[in-house]
Amino acid sequence: MLAYVNPFCAKKMMFYKNRITFVKVVFILELRVENKNGKKHIFDAFRQKWVVLTPEEGVRQQFCQFLVDVKSYPQVCIANECTLPINGQLQRCDTVVYSKSHPVMLVEYKAPTVKITQDVINQALRYNTQLHVPYLVVTNGIDTYCFVINYQTLKATPLTDIPEYRLL
């Protein structure tokens, strides 16, 4: 096991220019990491399997653990790597959060070196054409954006915090 400081775990989140900034505090997240065939693998407790530890996968694991540990999301309500039919092709969205068997949040991850641009947000919005979730999150582990979507006005409003599970 390796211990990491989870950048998502914070006592306070600050909001600046539609971006959620997590103030780092000491929070140790123990991740199971092993070398297999010359590559680092991490155990994904949500999928119950070992996966290659890419920079994007590291962001996914930390953010999902943040949802469970800080925002009280039940682990069983978080699904990673969900397959969706989009424009006749199967696409994989990164994470879907469910409440009462209905999808309520879609999360798109990027590696920390990838800037969150309108194209990245558009990618998450394309996935959402199938799910119609009220909450959309895009993060690279450094910059995190959370939106609530109003389907009557077709507007996405930025939030100042990731909602707690009980508020979904």
QUIHU-V411947 format. One record per backbone hydrogen bond with DSSP energy under -1.0 kcal/mol. NH is the residue of the N-H (numbers start at 0). CO is the residue of the C=O. Records with the same first field share a line. If there is no record, write none. Layout:
# QUIHU-V411947
NH = CO  CO
This chain:
# QUIHU-V411947
1 = 30
3 = 28
5 = 26
8 = 5
13 = 20
15 = 18
18 = 15
19 = 143
20 = 13
22 = 11
28 = 3
30 = 1
33 = 40
35 = 38
38 = 35
40 = 33
41 = 50
42 = 31
43 = 48
47 = 43
48 = 43
50 = 41
52 = 39
53 = 51
57 = 53
58 = 54
59 = 55
60 = 56
61 = 57
62 = 58
63 = 59
64 = 60
65 = 61
66 = 62
67 = 63
68 = 64
69 = 65
70 = 65
72 = 66
76 = 73
77 = 74
78 = 95
80 = 93
81 = 92
83 = 90
85 = 88
88 = 85
90 = 83
92 = 81
94 = 106
95 = 78
96 = 104
97 = 76
98 = 101
101 = 98
103 = 96
104 = 96
105 = 134
106 = 94
107 = 136
109 = 138
113 = 110
120 = 116
121 = 117
122 = 118
123 = 119
124 = 120
125 = 121
126 = 122
127 = 123
128 = 125
129 = 126
131 = 127
134 = 103
135 = 146
136 = 105
137 = 144
138 = 107
139 = 142
143 = 19
144 = 137
146 = 135
147 = 156
148 = 133
149 = 154
153 = 149
154 = 149
156 = 147
158 = 145
164 = 70
166 = 163
167 = 164
